[in-house]
Amino acid sequence: MTVTHGSGLRPGRRGSPSGSGGAASGGGGARSGAGRSRTAGPGSTAATLGRVLALGLIVGVALWAAAPLVSAGNRLGVGIVAVVTAAALYVYLSPRRLPPKYLLPTTLLLLAFQVFPVLYTMSLALTNIGDGHLGTKQEAIAAIEASSVRREAGSAEYRLTVAEQGDALVFLLADPARRRAYAGTGDGLREIGGATFGPGGRVTAAEGYTVLTPAQAAARGEEVDSLSVPVDGGAIRAQGLTRAYEGRATLAYDADCDCVKGGNRVWRADDEHGRFTAPDGGALPQGWKVGVGWANLTAAVTNPKINTHFLGVFAWNLFYAVAVVGLTAALGVAAALVLHHPRMRGVRIYRTLIVLPYAMPAFAMLLVWRDMFNTDFGLVNRLLGLDVDWLGTPLTARASVLLVQLWLGFPYMFLVATGALQTIPAEYLEAAQVDGASAWQRFRTITLPLLLLALAPLLVSSFAFNFNNFNGVFLVTAGGPFPSDNPTVGATDLLITYTFRLAFGQQGAQYGLASAISIYVYLIVAVISVAGFRRTRAFKEVR
């Protein structure tokens, strides 16, 4: 009985601690769960709130971007916005997919600021876009007819007030006889209500429009003179800043022959080149944008006006970029080594003085250096007692632009080299010194290879920058000096300045040609940069 009772108690005792332990565990689990809920609750709420705000921002930006695209009927743009928005919502609505949450913004910025400009430039190279070839054929026809408007005897006259609606110029026209007001733009004429008239019958105020003062209107005089408000059979043009007249177009488009007629002359549409041409070869100045295929790209290679001097400009361009990088790196590293020496005193003062050129606005400094190189009044000739025409001969002009870039560029290399020197373990140099290595041997075998680990990628990027350093040459020498028989190419011209002069010279802006030459420049820089970056892999083996 006792044994049975004991045996009955023992299981009970075994189960009881176990049960109580389970209860305790359960209670502990409950407490742990309660603790987790109390701890995770505010964080979970904050995370949810942050997610809602982020999604709201994504949707808001998408709607803001899509609104003008929808109104303009740009289906491709609307589709791109929709795809990007859907991808963002898919990534950020899910609690997983952590890497895409960080990669998506970077990828979008890369596409927007790197890939898109390159593709857009390539697309422009396949068109004739430029001055007189910016819009569509219908816009060109409207511009031709509007620019040919001439006043006729007895034509309607209006009191003119120049105003703005946003950034667009608007003519506020008053008809004194009927006491009515109209708003005229390049899209047409419409009557407006609620306008206030002054003593002379002109409109002094109108809801939704900002009336310009006489000084403000005079500052936009070219826009005022060029604005034509189309009306039936003619257009309204400004006569000064206070009056406007309704004239008739002397040139008119005939859809039957797809031509423009005026007087006894006829200009027929040349859809291949996007312009209206006469039988004698003359063309109207207004044209339209058309695709020209590979014409611009082949012209950059086959046109004698372009390719005759291309190799010479390219050779100087290559030498200029390499020389600037080499000189700035050498001077920057040398200054960093000198100030890194333990016996050097006044290091902070010297470092501040060395960095000053880097802190100066490069645009202003380039103009200052140009004046300093002036033959008669320049500071360089006056201080040194010289009479050198620094910017007038090819050799001195090239030396001048190299000197200016050395002054502007070496502080950057100095800063990078100074930081890299701090990371070189002193034990390496001490061990080499104990082994009997000279100062030059320690620099050549230890310091320089370790410096190149940090400098090599920056040297490649600096080369790419200086290869297209438009300001560095154009603001100092404008590409000159130029030979007397050829004003299109100068002794200091880089490919970028040479392209600028060819595409935006006396014939007006030729964006298509400029884009085509820019593609060649981009390919040259890309090939050299890729080769340079691959060459820097050799320094990864240094330990």
SULMOWO-V45211 format. One record per pair of residues at least 4 apart in sequence whose C-alpha atoms are under 8 Angstrom apart, sorted by the first residue. I is the first residue (numbers start at 1). GAP is how many residues later the second one is. If there is no record, write none. Layout:
[[I:GAP] [I:GAP]]
This chain:
[[1:4] [2:4] [3:4] [4:4] [5:4] [6:4] [7:4] [8:4] [9:4] [10:4] [11:4] [12:4] [13:4] [14:4] [15:4] [16:4] [17:4] [18:4] [19:4] [20:4] [21:4] [22:4] [23:4] [24:4] [25:4] [26:4] [27:4] [28:4] [29:4] [30:4] [31:4] [32:4] [33:4] [34:4] [35:4] [36:4] [36:5] [37:4] [38:4] [39:4] [40:4] [41:4] [42:4] [43:4] [44:4] [45:4] [46:4] [47:4] [48:4] [49:4] [50:4] [51:4] [51:41] [51:42] [52:4] [53:4] [54:4] [55:4] [55:34] [55:37] [55:38] [56:4] [57:4] [58:4] [58:27] [58:30] [58:31] [59:4] [59:26] [60:4] [61:4] [62:4] [62:19] [62:20] [62:23] [63:4] [64:4] [65:4] [65:16] [66:4] [66:11] [66:12] [66:15] [67:4] [68:4] [69:4] [69:5] [69:6] [69:8] [69:9] [70:4] [70:5] [70:8] [74:4] [75:4] [76:4] [77:4] [78:4] [79:4] [80:4] [81:4] [82:4] [83:4] [84:4] [85:4] [86:4] [87:4] [88:4] [88:16] [89:4] [90:4] [91:6] [91:9] [91:10] [92:9] [97:4] [98:4] [99:4] [100:4] [101:4] [102:4] [103:4] [104:4] [105:4] [106:4] [107:4] [108:4] [109:4] [109:5] [110:4] [110:5] [111:4] [111:5] [112:4] [112:5] [113:4] [114:4] [115:4] [116:4] [117:4] [118:4] [119:4] [120:4] [121:4] [121:394] [121:395] [121:398] [122:4] [122:393] [122:394] [122:397] [123:4] [124:4] [124:5] [124:387] [124:388] [124:391] [124:392] [125:169] [125:171] [125:172] [125:386] [125:387] [125:388] [125:389] [125:390] [125:391] [126:165] [126:166] [126:167] [126:168] [126:169] [126:170] [126:171] [126:386] [126:390] [127:162] [127:163] [127:164] [127:165] [127:166] [127:169] [127:385] [128:5] [128:145] [128:146] [128:161] [128:162] [128:163] [128:164] [128:382] [128:383] [128:384] [128:385] [129:4] [129:5] [129:159] [129:160] [129:161] [129:381] [129:382] [129:383] [130:4] [130:378] [130:379] [130:380] [130:381] [130:382] [131:377] [131:378] [131:379] [132:153] [132:154] [132:155] [132:156] [133:141] [133:153] [133:154] [133:155] [133:156] [134:153] [134:154] [134:155] [135:4] [135:5] [135:152] [135:153] [135:154] [136:4] [136:152] [136:153] [137:4] [137:137] [137:150] [137:151] [137:152] [138:4] [139:4] [139:149] [140:4] [140:146] [140:147] [140:148] [141:4] [141:112] [141:145] [142:4] [143:4] [143:143] [144:4] [144:107] [144:140] [144:142] [145:4] [145:89] [145:104] [145:105] [145:106] [145:107] [145:108] [146:82] [146:83] [146:84] [146:88] [146:89] [146:103] [147:79] [147:81] [147:102] [148:100] [148:101] [148:102] [148:103] [149:85] [149:86] [149:88] [149:98] [149:99] [149:100] [149:101] [150:97] [150:98] [150:99] [150:100] [151:4] [151:94] [151:95] [151:96] [151:97] [152:95] [152:96] [155:90] [155:91] [155:92] [156:89] [156:90] [157:18] [157:86] [157:87] [157:88] [157:89] [158:15] [158:16] [158:17] [158:18] [158:85] [158:86] [158:87] [159:14] [159:15] [159:16] [159:17] [159:42] [159:43] [159:44] [159:83] [159:84] [159:85] [160:11] [160:12] [160:13] [160:14] [160:42] [160:43] [160:78] [160:81] [160:82] [160:83] [160:84] [161:10] [161:11] [161:12] [161:41] [161:42] [161:43] [161:50] [161:51] [161:80] [161:81] [161:82] [162:7] [162:8] [162:9] [162:10] [162:49] [162:50] [162:55] [162:62] [162:79] [163:6] [163:7] [163:8] [163:9] [163:46] [163:47] [163:48] [163:49] [164:4] [164:5] [164:6] [164:45] [164:46] [164:47] [164:48] [165:4] [165:5] [165:43] [165:44] [165:45] [169:16] [169:54] [169:55] [170:13] [170:14] [170:15] [171:11] [171:12] [171:13] [171:14] [172:9] [172:10] [172:11] [172:12] [172:31] [173:8] [173:9] [173:10] [173:11] [173:29] [173:30] [173:71] [174:5] [174:6] [174:7] [174:8] [174:27] [174:28] [174:29] [175:4] [175:5] [175:6] [175:26] [176:4] [176:25] [180:11] [180:12] [181:10] [181:11] [181:12] [181:14] [181:22] [182:7] [182:8] [182:9] [182:10] [183:6] [183:7] [183:8] [183:9] [184:4] [184:5] [184:6] [184:45] [185:4] [185:42] [185:43] [185:44] [186:41] [186:42] [186:43] [186:44] [187:42] [187:43] [188:41] [188:42] [188:43] [189:40] [189:41] [189:42] [193:13] [194:12] [194:13] [195:8] [195:9] [195:10] [195:11] [195:12] [196:7] [196:8] [196:9] [196:10] [197:4] [197:5] [197:6] [197:7] [197:8] [198:4] [198:5] [198:6] [204:7] [205:4] [205:5] [205:6] [206:4] [212:4] [212:5] [213:4] [214:4] [214:27] [215:4] [216:4] [217:4] [217:7] [217:24] [218:23] [220:4] [221:4] [222:4] [223:4] [224:14] [224:17] [225:12] [225:13] [225:14] [225:15] [226:11] [227:10] [227:11] [228:7] [228:8] [228:9] [228:10] [229:6] [229:7] [229:8] [230:4] [230:5] [230:6] [231:4] [231:5] [233:15] [233:16] [234:12] [234:13] [234:14] [234:15] [235:11] [235:12] [235:13] [235:14] [236:8] [236:9] [236:10] [236:11] [237:7] [237:8] [237:9] [237:10] [238:4] [238:5] [238:6] [238:7] [239:4] [239:5] [239:6] [240:4] [250:12] [250:13] [251:9] [251:10] [251:11] [251:12] [252:8] [252:9] [252:10] [253:5] [253:6] [253:7] [253:8] [254:4] [254:5] [254:6] [254:7] [255:4] [257:11] [258:10] [258:11] [259:7] [259:8] [259:9] [259:10] [259:17] [260:6] [260:7] [260:8] [260:9] [260:16] [261:4] [261:5] [261:6] [262:4] [265:13] [266:12] [266:13] [267:9] [267:10] [267:11] [267:12] [267:16] [267:17] [268:8] [268:9] [268:10] [269:5] [269:6] [269:7] [269:8] [270:4] [270:5] [270:6] [270:7] [271:4] [271:19] [272:18] [272:19] [272:20] [273:17] [273:19] [274:13] [274:14] [274:15] [274:16] [275:8] [275:9] [275:10] [275:11] [275:12] [275:13] [276:7] [276:8] [276:11] [277:4] [277:5] [277:6] [277:7] [278:4] [278:5] [292:4] [294:4] [295:4] [296:4] [296:216] [296:217] [296:220] [297:4] [297:216] [297:219] [297:220] [298:4] [298:5] [299:4] [299:7] [300:6] [300:7] [300:213] [300:216] [300:217] [301:5] [301:6] [302:4] [302:5] [303:4] [304:4] [305:4] [306:4] [306:196] [307:4] [309:4] [309:180] [310:4] [310:185] [311:4] [312:4] [313:4] [313:180] [313:181] [313:182] [313:185] [314:4] [314:180] [314:181] [315:4] [316:4] [316:176] [316:177] [316:178] [317:4] [317:150] [317:176] [317:177] [317:178] [318:4] [318:149] [319:4] [320:4] [320:82] [320:146] [320:147] [321:4] [321:142] [321:143] [321:145] [321:146] [322:4] [322:141] [323:4] [323:79] [324:4] [324:78] [324:81] [324:82] [324:85] [324:142] [325:4] [325:134] [325:137] [325:138] [325:141] [326:4] [327:4] [327:79] [327:83] [328:4] [328:78] [328:79] [328:81] [328:82] [328:83] [328:85] [329:4] [329:81] [329:84] [329:85] [329:130] [330:4] [331:4] [331:79] [331:83] [332:4] [332:78] [332:79] [332:80] [332:81] [332:82] [332:83] [332:85] [333:4] [333:80] [333:81] [333:84] [333:85] [334:4] [335:4] [335:79] [336:4] [336:78] [336:79] [336:81] [336:82] [336:85] [337:4] [337:81] [337:84] [338:6] [339:5] [339:8] [339:11] [339:12] [340:4] [340:78] [340:81] [346:4] [347:4] [348:4] [349:4] [350:4] [351:4] [352:4] [354:57] [355:4] [355:56] [355:57] [355:60] [356:4] [356:55] [357:50] [357:51] [357:54] [358:4] [358:50] [358:51] [358:53] [358:54] [360:4] [360:5] [361:4] [362:4] [362:46] [363:4] [363:108] [363:112] [364:4] [365:4] [366:4] [366:38] [366:105] [366:106] [366:109] [366:110] [367:4] [367:108] [367:109] [368:4] [369:4] [369:35] [369:107] [370:4] [370:105] [370:106] [370:107] [371:6] [371:7] [371:8] [372:5] [372:6] [372:7] [372:8] [373:5] [373:6] [373:7] [373:8] [373:16] [373:17] [373:18] [373:27] [374:4] [374:5] [374:6] [374:7] [374:15] [374:16] [374:17] [375:6] [375:12] [375:13] [375:14] [375:15] [376:5] [376:11] [377:4] [377:5] [378:4] [379:4] [380:4] [380:6] [381:4] [381:5] [381:6] [381:7] [382:4] [389:4] [389:7] [390:6] [390:7] [390:10] [391:5] [391:6] [391:9] [391:86] [391:89] [391:90] [392:4] [392:5] [392:88] [392:89] [393:4] [393:88] [394:4] [394:86] [394:87] [394:97] [394:98] [395:4] [396:4] [397:4] [397:80] [397:83] [397:84] [397:94] [397:95] [398:4] [398:93] [398:94] [399:4] [400:4] [401:4] [401:71] [401:72] [401:75] [401:76] [402:4] [403:4] [404:4] [404:68] [405:4] [405:67] [406:4] [407:4] [409:4] [410:4] [411:4] [412:4] [413:4] [414:4] [415:4] [416:4] [416:38] [416:39] [417:4] [417:34] [417:37] [417:38] [418:4] [419:4] [420:4] [420:30] [420:31] [420:34] [421:26] [421:30] [424:4] [424:23] [424:26] [425:4] [426:4] [427:4] [428:4] [428:18] [429:4] [429:13] [429:17] [430:4] [431:4] [432:4] [432:5] [432:10] [433:4] [433:5] [433:9] [437:4] [437:5] [438:4] [439:4] [440:4] [441:4] [441:5] [442:4] [442:5] [443:4] [443:5] [444:4] [444:5] [445:4] [446:4] [447:4] [448:4] [449:4] [449:90] [449:93] [450:4] [450:92] [451:4] [452:4] [452:87] [453:4] [453:83] [453:86] [453:87] [454:4] [455:4] [456:4] [456:77] [456:80] [457:4] [457:76] [457:79] [458:4] [459:4] [460:4] [460:69] [460:72] [460:73] [461:4] [461:68] [462:4] [463:4] [463:66] [464:4] [464:61] [464:65] [465:4] [467:27] [467:58] [468:26] [468:27] [468:28] [469:4] [469:27] [470:4] [470:24] [470:26] [470:27] [471:4] [471:5] [472:4] [473:4] [473:5] [473:6] [473:19] [473:20] [473:21] [473:24] [474:4] [474:5] [474:23] [477:4] [477:15] [478:15] [479:10] [479:11] [479:12] [479:13] [479:14] [479:15] [479:18] [479:19] [480:9] [480:10] [480:11] [480:12] [480:13] [481:9] [481:10] [481:11] [482:4] [482:5] [482:6] [482:7] [482:8] [482:9] [483:4] [483:7] [488:10] [488:13] [488:14] [489:4] [489:9] [493:4] [493:5] [494:4] [495:4] [495:26] [496:4] [496:22] [496:25] [497:4] [498:4] [499:4] [499:15] [499:18] [499:19] [500:4] [500:5] [500:14] [501:4] [502:12] [503:5] [503:6] [503:7] [503:8] [503:10] [503:11] [504:4] [504:5] [504:6] [505:4] [510:4] [511:4] [512:4] [513:4] [514:4] [515:4] [516:4] [517:4] [518:4] [519:4] [520:4] [521:4] [522:4] [523:4] [524:4] [525:4] [526:4] [527:4] [528:4] [529:4] [530:4] [531:4] [532:4] [533:4] [536:4] [537:4]]
